[in-house]
């Protein structure tokens, strides 16, 4: 009989984690991204953290389970990308055990027999992490948009993770994005099916340099988390050591406080302010908002409708053939928009003004074409001071060798 009765525990069971609150142990987690967005770097960094002594590995301020990491590279038979990045991170973390990182190639795709053989091999000594890069390359001939073809390999991976009680991280690619669509909104190829099996799913994408002061930052956005609260998007900055011999990731504070619709509203007001009394046609306005705010057209339309409903934006019918219409700031907003000290340019409170208040980071996010250049700040190494001996915020940023990869961690 296929149905089995499960006992209901009196208390919520304790979930085991590969990475605390992110990647559960005994289940499949999915990370998807476009080519070249940093999947190999992210996994290589995680592998090195797992290879560090017990309790020393950290990923975005979260504890990483110590143990062996097996990486199955189906995208590159030579495994060159992982060989490069793992060695670069090892130079920053000399306490990591190189022998715990097991890099393998997958040639010709995985069959059900291959998965069964892998389970039999690893049963006696299960790894802490098992990474498969990537689904589309590992299961050749499987059309990722056809549920009946995807179901079998996904169930096989879920069974493998459960049988070995390991954290299985599956990497995959993303299809072509629509204008203004983010990787998180798009989802992985065939995500309708694949998101049914992974217990956690994350979108990975690089932040536009102009939004992060020219730094090399990736954003990991959780789109599914079955066993813990949904974490906020995680920013990770790649920092190079001297002479670029090695590198490490440290947390990067992402811009906060604005939803996509709020961001679109701010851009609408900025564009209409620039257009002045002449206004701008609706189609051009929406296209500009999609481009500047990096939101979907639907979000831009919703934001425009909300501003009209609050009386911040008005539609004006122009004289001429066909009675063309343009959008512009409402009369009671124009006075504020004409003042160079308005809410789009500083943080003063204008009382009843319909223009939203934004902090410096939010203003930077909506400015178009601004190149902030490279920050003069250099990544600094972390101290060897144990956590328990530090009562407050560390004054000096510790080095990667010290066991903590973040610069501002509360100790």
C-alpha positions as CSV (number, residue, x, y, z in Angstrom):
1,X,0.0,0.0,0.0
2,X,1.4,3.4,-1.0
3,X,-0.2,5.3,1.9
4,X,1.6,5.2,5.2
5,X,0.4,6.6,8.5
6,X,2.8,9.0,10.2
7,X,2.8,9.8,13.9
8,X,2.0,13.4,14.8
9,X,4.6,14.5,17.4
10,X,3.3,16.5,20.4
11,X,5.8,19.3,19.7
12,X,7.2,20.7,16.4
13,X,10.2,18.6,15.4
14,X,13.6,20.2,15.3
15,X,14.8,20.8,11.7
16,X,18.4,20.1,10.9
17,X,20.2,22.5,8.6
18,X,23.2,22.4,6.2
19,X,23.2,26.2,6.4
20,X,21.1,27.5,9.3
21,X,17.7,28.8,8.2
22,X,18.5,28.5,4.5
23,X,19.4,25.0,3.2
24,X,17.7,22.1,5.2
25,X,19.4,18.8,5.8
26,X,17.8,15.7,4.2
27,X,16.0,17.6,1.5
28,X,16.6,19.3,-1.9
29,X,17.3,23.0,-2.2
30,X,17.2,24.8,-5.5
31,X,19.4,27.8,-6.6
32,X,18.7,29.2,-10.0
33,X,20.3,32.0,-12.0
34,X,21.4,33.2,-15.4
35,X,24.7,32.1,-16.8
36,X,27.6,34.0,-15.3
37,X,25.7,35.4,-12.2
38,X,27.9,33.6,-9.6
39,X,26.5,30.1,-9.0
40,X,29.9,28.5,-9.1
41,X,31.4,31.2,-6.9
42,X,28.6,30.8,-4.3
43,X,28.9,27.0,-4.2
44,X,32.7,27.1,-4.0
45,X,32.5,29.5,-1.1
46,X,30.0,27.3,0.7
47,X,32.1,24.2,0.1
48,X,35.2,25.9,1.7
49,X,33.1,27.0,4.7
50,X,31.9,23.5,5.2
51,X,35.5,22.3,5.1
52,X,36.6,24.5,7.9
53,X,36.8,23.2,11.5
54,X,33.5,22.5,13.4
55,X,31.7,25.8,14.3
56,X,34.0,28.0,12.2
57,X,32.2,27.9,8.8
58,X,29.8,30.8,8.1
59,X,27.6,31.8,5.2
60,X,26.0,35.2,5.4
61,X,26.3,35.2,9.2
62,X,24.7,31.7,9.4
63,X,26.4,28.6,10.7
64,X,27.4,26.0,8.1
65,X,27.5,22.3,8.9
66,X,31.0,20.9,8.9
67,X,31.8,17.9,6.7
68,X,32.6,16.6,3.2
69,X,31.1,18.4,0.1
70,X,30.6,16.5,-3.1
71,X,30.2,18.7,-6.2
72,X,28.8,17.0,-9.4
73,X,29.7,19.3,-12.3
74,X,27.5,18.4,-15.3
75,X,28.1,21.8,-17.0
76,X,31.9,21.5,-17.4
77,X,33.5,18.1,-17.7
78,X,36.9,19.5,-16.7
79,X,35.4,21.3,-13.6
80,X,37.7,24.3,-14.3
81,X,35.3,26.9,-12.8
82,X,35.1,25.1,-9.5
83,X,38.8,24.3,-9.4
84,X,39.6,28.1,-9.8
85,X,37.1,29.4,-7.3
86,X,37.6,26.8,-4.6
87,X,41.4,27.4,-4.6
88,X,40.8,31.2,-4.4
89,X,38.6,30.8,-1.4
90,X,41.0,28.3,0.2
91,X,43.7,31.0,0.1
92,X,41.5,33.2,2.3
93,X,40.6,30.3,4.7
94,X,43.8,28.4,5.5
95,X,42.0,26.4,8.3
96,X,39.8,24.7,5.7
97,X,40.6,21.0,4.9
98,X,41.1,20.7,1.1
99,X,40.5,17.0,1.4
100,X,36.8,17.5,2.3
101,X,36.0,19.0,-1.1
102,X,35.3,16.2,-3.6
103,X,34.9,17.6,-7.2
104,X,33.5,15.2,-9.8
105,X,32.3,15.5,-13.4
106,X,29.1,14.1,-14.9
107,X,29.6,13.0,-18.5
108,X,26.7,11.9,-20.6
109,X,24.1,12.7,-18.1
110,X,22.7,10.9,-15.0
111,X,20.5,7.8,-15.3
112,X,18.3,6.2,-12.6
113,X,21.1,3.6,-12.3
114,X,23.7,6.3,-11.8
115,X,21.7,7.8,-9.0
116,X,21.2,4.4,-7.3
117,X,24.9,3.7,-7.6
118,X,25.7,7.1,-6.1
119,X,23.4,6.4,-3.2
120,X,25.0,3.0,-2.6
121,X,28.5,4.5,-2.6
122,X,27.7,7.3,-0.2
123,X,25.5,5.3,2.2
124,X,28.4,4.4,4.5
125,X,29.9,7.9,4.7
126,X,27.2,10.5,3.7
127,X,28.6,13.9,2.8
128,X,27.4,17.1,4.6
129,X,26.5,18.6,1.2
130,X,25.8,17.2,-2.3
131,X,25.7,19.7,-5.1
132,X,24.4,19.0,-8.6
133,X,25.3,21.6,-11.3
134,X,23.0,21.8,-13.2
135,X,19.6,19.9,-13.5
136,X,19.3,20.6,-17.3
137,X,22.8,19.3,-18.0
138,X,22.7,16.3,-15.6
139,X,19.5,14.9,-17.0
140,X,20.0,15.0,-20.7
141,X,16.9,14.5,-22.9
142,X,14.5,15.6,-20.1
143,X,12.4,18.5,-21.2
144,X,12.2,20.7,-18.1
145,X,8.8,22.2,-19.0
146,X,7.1,18.8,-19.2
147,X,5.9,17.6,-15.8
148,X,5.8,13.9,-16.6
149,X,9.5,14.0,-17.6
150,X,10.7,16.1,-14.7
151,X,8.9,14.3,-12.0
152,X,11.0,11.1,-12.0
153,X,14.5,12.7,-11.7
154,X,13.2,15.2,-9.1
155,X,11.8,12.4,-7.0
156,X,15.0,10.5,-7.3
157,X,17.0,13.4,-6.0
158,X,14.6,14.0,-3.1
159,X,14.9,10.3,-2.2
160,X,18.7,10.5,-2.4
161,X,18.8,13.5,-0.1
162,X,16.5,11.9,2.4
163,X,18.3,8.5,2.3
164,X,21.7,10.1,2.9
165,X,20.3,12.8,5.3
166,X,22.4,15.3,3.3
167,X,21.9,18.8,2.1
168,X,21.3,18.4,-1.6
169,X,21.7,21.7,-3.5
170,X,20.4,21.6,-7.1
171,X,21.6,24.4,-9.4
172,X,19.7,25.4,-12.6
173,X,19.3,28.1,-15.2
174,X,16.7,30.7,-15.9
175,X,14.9,31.3,-19.2
176,X,14.7,34.7,-21.0
177,X,13.4,37.5,-18.8
178,X,10.6,39.9,-19.9
179,X,11.4,43.6,-19.7
180,X,11.6,44.6,-16.1
181,X,11.3,41.0,-14.8
182,X,13.7,39.8,-12.1
183,X,15.2,36.3,-11.8
184,X,13.1,35.7,-8.7
185,X,9.9,36.6,-10.6
186,X,10.8,34.4,-13.5
187,X,11.8,31.3,-11.6
188,X,13.9,28.4,-12.8
189,X,13.2,26.5,-16.0
190,X,10.2,24.3,-15.5
191,X,9.8,25.8,-12.0
192,X,6.1,24.9,-11.7
193,X,7.1,21.3,-11.4
194,X,10.5,21.6,-9.7
195,X,9.4,24.0,-7.0
196,X,7.0,21.2,-5.8
197,X,9.9,19.0,-4.6
198,X,12.6,21.4,-3.3
199,X,12.0,22.5,0.3
200,X,13.9,25.7,-0.3
201,X,14.4,27.7,-3.5
202,X,16.6,30.7,-4.1
203,X,17.1,33.1,-7.0
204,X,20.7,34.4,-7.5
205,X,21.5,37.5,-9.5
206,X,24.2,40.2,-9.5
207,X,23.3,43.6,-8.3
208,X,23.8,46.5,-10.9
209,X,27.1,48.2,-10.0
210,X,25.5,51.6,-9.9
211,X,23.2,50.4,-7.1
212,X,26.0,49.1,-4.9
213,X,28.7,51.8,-5.3
214,X,30.5,49.8,-8.0
215,X,31.1,46.7,-5.9
216,X,30.8,43.1,-7.0
217,X,27.7,42.0,-5.1
218,X,25.3,39.2,-5.6
219,X,21.8,38.9,-4.2
220,X,20.3,35.7,-3.0
221,X,16.5,35.9,-2.8
222,X,14.5,33.1,-1.1
223,X,11.3,32.3,-3.1
224,X,10.4,29.2,-1.1
225,X,11.2,28.1,2.4
226,X,9.2,25.2,3.9
227,X,10.7,24.8,7.4
228,X,11.7,28.3,8.5
229,X,10.6,31.9,8.2
230,X,11.3,33.4,4.8
231,X,14.6,35.2,5.1
232,X,15.1,38.6,3.6
233,X,17.2,38.9,0.4
234,X,20.9,38.3,1.2
235,X,23.7,40.5,-0.2
236,X,27.2,39.1,-0.6
237,X,30.2,41.1,-1.7
238,X,33.2,39.5,-3.2
239,X,36.4,40.9,-1.6
240,X,39.8,40.2,-3.0
241,X,42.9,39.8,-0.8
242,X,46.2,41.5,-1.7
243,X,47.4,41.0,-5.3
244,X,44.2,39.1,-6.0
245,X,45.6,35.8,-4.8
246,X,42.5,34.8,-2.9
247,X,39.1,36.1,-2.1
248,X,36.1,35.7,0.2
249,X,32.4,36.8,0.5
250,X,31.2,39.1,3.1
251,X,27.6,40.3,3.8
252,X,26.6,43.4,2.0
253,X,23.6,45.5,3.3
254,X,21.1,45.7,0.5
255,X,18.8,48.7,0.0
256,X,15.9,48.4,2.3
257,X,12.5,49.9,2.9
258,X,10.9,49.9,-0.6
259,X,8.6,47.4,-2.2
260,X,8.7,47.1,-6.0
261,X,5.5,49.2,-6.3
262,X,6.9,51.9,-3.9
263,X,10.1,51.9,-6.0
264,X,8.0,52.3,-9.2
265,X,6.0,55.1,-7.6
266,X,9.2,57.0,-6.8
267,X,10.4,56.7,-10.3
268,X,7.1,57.8,-11.8
269,X,7.2,61.0,-9.7
270,X,10.8,61.6,-10.7
271,X,10.1,61.1,-14.4
272,X,7.0,63.4,-14.3
273,X,9.1,66.0,-12.4
274,X,11.6,65.9,-15.2
275,X,8.8,66.1,-17.8
276,X,7.5,69.3,-16.2
277,X,4.2,71.0,-17.3
278,X,4.4,69.4,-20.7
279,X,3.8,65.9,-19.2
280,X,4.6,62.6,-20.9
281,X,2.4,60.1,-22.7
282,X,1.4,57.0,-20.8
283,X,3.3,54.5,-22.9
284,X,6.5,56.4,-22.7
285,X,6.1,56.9,-19.0
286,X,5.6,53.2,-18.3
287,X,8.6,52.2,-20.5
288,X,10.8,54.6,-18.6
289,X,9.6,53.3,-15.2
290,X,10.2,49.7,-16.3
291,X,13.7,50.6,-17.4
292,X,14.7,52.7,-14.5
293,X,13.1,50.9,-11.6
294,X,13.7,47.4,-13.0
295,X,10.1,46.3,-12.4
296,X,7.5,44.6,-14.6
297,X,5.0,46.6,-16.6
298,X,2.2,45.3,-14.4
299,X,3.9,46.8,-11.3
300,X,4.5,50.1,-13.1
301,X,0.8,50.2,-14.1
302,X,-0.3,49.4,-10.5
303,X,1.9,52.2,-9.1
304,X,0.6,54.7,-11.7
305,X,-3.0,53.8,-10.8
306,X,-2.2,54.2,-7.1
307,X,-0.7,57.6,-7.6
308,X,-3.7,58.7,-9.6
309,X,-6.0,57.4,-6.9
310,X,-4.2,59.5,-4.3
311,X,-4.4,62.6,-6.6
312,X,-0.6,62.9,-7.0
313,X,-0.8,62.4,-10.8
314,X,-3.2,63.8,-13.3
315,X,-4.1,63.1,-16.9
316,X,-4.3,66.1,-19.2
317,X,-6.0,66.1,-22.6
318,X,-4.0,68.1,-25.1
319,X,-5.5,70.0,-28.0
320,X,-5.0,68.6,-31.5
321,X,-6.1,65.7,-33.6
322,X,-7.1,62.6,-31.7
323,X,-7.1,64.5,-28.4
324,X,-3.7,63.1,-27.1
325,X,-3.4,62.7,-23.4
326,X,-0.3,63.1,-21.2
327,X,0.4,62.4,-17.6
328,X,2.0,65.0,-15.3
329,X,2.3,65.8,-11.6
330,X,-1.0,67.1,-10.1
331,X,-1.2,70.8,-9.5
332,X,-0.9,70.5,-5.7
333,X,2.3,68.4,-6.2
334,X,4.0,70.6,-8.8
335,X,4.8,73.3,-6.3
336,X,6.9,70.8,-4.3
337,X,8.4,69.4,-7.5
338,X,9.6,72.8,-8.6
339,X,11.4,73.3,-5.3
340,X,14.9,71.8,-5.5
341,X,14.6,70.9,-1.8
342,X,11.7,68.5,-2.4
343,X,11.3,65.0,-1.0
344,X,12.9,63.3,-4.0
345,X,16.2,65.1,-3.2
346,X,16.5,65.2,0.5
347,X,14.8,63.7,3.6
348,X,12.9,66.8,4.7
349,X,9.3,66.3,5.8
350,X,6.9,68.3,3.7
351,X,3.8,67.4,5.7
352,X,0.9,66.9,3.3
353,X,3.1,66.5,0.2
354,X,2.1,63.5,-1.9
355,X,5.8,62.8,-2.8
356,X,7.2,59.8,-0.9
357,X,10.1,60.3,1.5
358,X,13.2,58.3,0.5
359,X,16.5,57.7,2.2
360,X,19.8,58.1,0.4
361,X,20.0,54.5,-0.7
362,X,16.5,54.6,-2.2
363,X,17.3,57.8,-4.1
364,X,20.3,56.2,-5.5
365,X,18.3,53.2,-6.7
366,X,16.0,55.3,-8.8
367,X,18.5,57.6,-10.4
368,X,19.2,56.6,-14.0
369,X,22.6,56.4,-15.5
370,X,24.6,57.4,-12.4
371,X,27.9,55.7,-12.1
372,X,29.0,55.7,-8.5
373,X,32.5,54.2,-9.4
374,X,34.6,52.0,-7.2
375,X,34.6,52.6,-3.5
376,X,37.9,53.3,-1.9
377,X,37.1,50.9,0.9
378,X,39.2,47.8,0.8
379,X,38.1,44.4,2.2
380,X,39.9,43.8,5.5
381,X,40.9,40.6,7.2
382,X,39.1,39.3,10.4
383,X,40.6,38.8,13.8
384,X,41.2,35.5,15.6
385,X,39.2,36.6,18.6
386,X,36.6,33.9,19.6
387,X,33.0,35.0,19.7
388,X,32.5,34.5,23.4
389,X,35.3,37.0,24.2
390,X,33.7,39.9,22.4
391,X,30.9,41.6,24.3
392,X,29.9,44.1,21.5
393,X,30.5,45.0,17.9
394,X,34.0,44.3,16.8
395,X,35.9,47.5,16.3
396,X,38.3,46.0,13.8
397,X,37.0,43.9,10.9
398,X,38.2,40.4,11.4
399,X,40.0,38.5,8.6
400,X,38.8,35.4,6.7
401,X,41.3,33.3,8.5
402,X,39.7,34.2,11.8
403,X,36.5,32.2,11.2
404,X,34.0,35.0,10.5
405,X,33.5,36.3,7.0
406,X,31.4,39.3,7.9
407,X,32.7,42.7,8.6
408,X,29.9,44.0,10.9
409,X,28.9,40.9,12.8
410,X,27.5,41.5,16.3
411,X,29.6,39.4,18.7
